[in-house]
Amino acid sequence: MNKDLLFALIQNPNLIPGIYNYCDGWCDRCKFTANCLNYKMMEEGVPDLKSAEHDAEAEASSAMENLDEMFQLSMELLNQAAKDLGMELPKQSDEFNTEIEVKKDELIFNSQLMLQADKYSELVDSWFADFESLLFIGSQTLKEIFDFKEEEEMNDIELLVFDKSEIIKWFQFIIPSKLFRALRSKSNTDETGNEFYAHDSVASAKVVLISIDNSIEAWTYYMNRFPGVEDRMLPILLLLSGLRTLTEEVFPEARNFVRPGFDI
């Protein structure tokens, strides 16, 4: 993708500025792809990933070049978005120390919130590994349904169970990744007082909370559907509920943050 194409995309009157900054990344289920510049950039900017005319090495090289260019263009957009909000992106100090920044990241990774989020992700993997082959919908186990049936072949109950599993498995990784971003930006806010970090911290925390809400709803459905193993699901729900409470305490303004497009 080049700048001319990028700025041609920007002229689309249906775009919602900044909608891509605080979404859950689940484009396949998003109602706003037609309004999202980031989605359009991915469609236009990585064509070689879908091409069958290049070998794997050529595709990988081309993809990396495209991604590098998209990163540079995205930074330009991010700077413009910050200006539109009346903010300025923080600039890297001449005294930037990689070792110090790594230590800051390690402190966040070892915080109660992150440890709890990572533990949840592990419990999800463990639960599905233990029970996919044991729980039945009709005459088929969850694993058989997930592995061997296309969605158009599933009945209504199978589709609902499949949908809840997709929700659980998607957000198990979104929760820790977005939580880390929220905590890192909060740390940067405390250190620098920069408004953009404060904005990013609260907005990212809102994505975390919505992801937890969706996950709790999906697990609650599973508990009602499979009461025989609810003792293994209850600790997961309790952990998620505690994580939600802690996140709301650390980011008290997150629930009220208005994300462009989604919350308007």
Beta strands, then each sheet from edge to edge (+ up, - down):
strand 1: 136-137
strand 2: 140-141
sheet 1: 1+ 2-
end
